[in-house]
């Protein structure tokens, strides 16, 4: 019952700059989202400008992030196998160890700052924060909290049904390169 959107402005910025971690929303970006249920997945930062726009348009939001060590491993594998990714030319000839070093040299500080920007600036009344690790260890309670926060159906049956349909094994079976292992702590195998 929701519409998934990837605003062209964000995609264009990401393709041009190989990242959108520093992207500031255009002033009227949220104007067309009129009382619907939308999912906008973006890597934009939690700048005061972005937080102000979310507040101005009364948009509740969820900030999701994962352990940066696992994020580095995941990013390296994903980019190396995704020719259309803007960073693919940088990673295509690197092995995993070289890819992790490249991530450390080019992205780690930016991604760390991204997390800090949301943690420092987000409005706790208008937003929630979830880690990937929380999603793995407490899926039911995490999803119930999110459903309640966004005023969605939080019935036990509904949440269990959603979780069952979206188990990692089922998502991975679609042969989508975005789904590799879906675990926490994989970084220990590479660091």
N, C-alpha and C positions, 0 to 999 in steps of 0.2 A: 504493500500500500504506500510506497514512497517512490519518489523520482530521484534517480541518481544522476548527478550533474558533474561535469568537469568543465568549468568555465574556460572558454577558448583563450581568454586573456592570460590565465594561469598557465595553460598548456603552452601557449606561444612564448611566454617568458621563460618557462622551463627549457624548452627546446633551444632558445637563443642563448641562455646563460648556463645551461647544464644543471640548473637547480632553480628552485623557487623558494628556498629557505628564507630569503630576504624580501620576498614579494609583499608589497603593500596593496591592499584591495583598492580598486577604483571607488570613488565616493558613491556611485550609484549601483554598485555591483549587486546589492541585495534587494534593490527596489522591485525587480520583477518577481521575487519570491514572496508572493502575497498569500499568507496564511495556509500554505500547503505543507506537506511533509517532504522535505528534501534531504538528501545526503550529498554533501559536497566534501569530497576527499581531497584535501590540499596539504601541501607541505609549507604553507605560508607561515611566517613567524608571528609571535605574539607581541607585535609592536604596539605602542600606545595608540597609534593610528588605527590599526586593525581592531583592537579591543574596543575603541571608541565607536567604530562603525557597527560592530556586533551589538553593542549596547544601544546605539541609536535606533537600529532596526529591531531591537528586542529579540535577537536571535540567541537561543540557547545552543551551546556547543559542547563538544566533547574533545578533549585533547588526548590522543593515544600515542604512546611511544614505547620503545623497548630498550633493554640493556644495550648500550652502544657497542659493546663487543659483539653481541649477536647481530646487531644491525650491520656492523662492518662486514661480517662473514656473509650475511644474506645479500647485502648490496653487491659485494664482489661477485658472488655466484650469479646473481640475477643479471647484472650489467654485462658480464662476460658472455651470457647466452642470449642476449636480446639486441639484435642488430639495429633496431630502430631507436634504442635508448640513446639520448644525446651524449652519454659518456662512453658508449661502446668503443669508439676508436681509441680511447685512453686505456681500456682494459682488455681489448680483444687478444692481444699477444702476451698477456701477463698470466703467470700461474697464480694460484691462490695466495701464496706468500707474498709475491710481488703486488698482487691486487690489494692485499691488506695494508701493505706499506704505502701504496698509492693513496688509499682511503685515508690513512693516518696523515699523510702529508697534505692532502687536498680538501678533505671533507670533515675530519673529526672535530676541529674547532667550530666550524659552521654548524654542525649537527648538535654539538654541546650547547652552543649559544641558542640554537632553536629551542631546545628543551628549557633552558634558563629563561628565555623570553616569555614563554607561556607560564611557567611557574611563577615568575616575578610579577607578571602583569594581568593574568586572567582574573576575571571577576568570579569568585567562588559561588556567588548566588546564581549566576547565569551560566555556569559551566561546570563540567566535571572532568576529572583526570583519571585515566585508566592506563595501566601498564599492560603490555602484551603478556607479561608473566602472570598478572592477575587474571587475564582472560583464560590462560591455560589452567591455572590452579583452582580457580573458583568461577567457572563459566556461568553456572546457574545464578549465583548471587550477584555476579558482576552484571549480567544481562538484566536481571530483575531490577537492580539499582538504576541501570540506564533507562529501562522502560518506564520506571516511576518518574525519573527526572524529566523525561520527555513526554510525560502524560500519555503513554501508550499502554496497550493491554499488557498487564503484568501477571496474568494468571499463570499458575504453575504449568498447566497443560500446554498453553500457548508457548511459553518459553522452552519447555522440554521439546516440543515439536520443532521449533526453530533450530535449537541446538542439534537435534538429531539430523535434520536436513542439511545442516552445514558443518558436519564433522569434517575434520581436516582430510581424512582419507577420501571422502566423497568429493571434496573440492579439488584435491590433487588428481583424482582420477580423470578430470577433464583435460588433462595434458597441458595445463596452463603453466608456463614457466615461472609464474609468480609464486607458486606453491612448491617448495622444495622439501623441507623436513617438518617445519611447524613445531619446533621444540625450543625449549629454553636451555641455555648452557652449552650449545653446540660450539661456541667459541673456544671451549677447552680443547677441542680436537684440532684447532688451527693455530692457537697462540702459543 
